[in-house]
Amino acid sequence: LATPVQFYVGSRFYKSAYRGLIHGCTMGMDFLVTMGTSSAYLYSIIVFVLQIVAKINGDADSMSSIMTLSPTFETGAWLITFVTLGKYLEAYARGKTAGALQTLMELQPVSATRAILPDEILQQL
């Protein structure tokens, strides 16, 4: 389940990080998400393969130390899911704000009357 999340849902982060590096070497949030989730995914693959190889070889010494390691496939998937959810909520809030501003602009009067008061009345106020 982590692979589709990593490479399908996370593809927008990979594309954005790549574009940022190619066009101006900017390493923003997308780059950080890409590096963090990719390193967690790669670590999990390495641990998983090492555990399979240790079981096949049946070496008890290496097997005990390798089996204490645990793959963390879910870490990258959770991170991508939470960041994507955050971006969705941010876009939703921006849309609501734009709608509220549009409604506020509709309350603006079409015309106004300007009153010019003499100085004597202004001094009494």
Secondary structure, 3 states (H helix, E strand, C coil): CHHHHHHHHCHHHHHHHHHHHHCCCCCCHHHHHHHHHHHHHHHHHHHHHHHHHHHHHCCHHHHHHHHCCCCCHHHHHHHHHHHHHHHHHHHHHHHHHHHHHHHHHHCCCCCCCCCCCCHHHHHHC
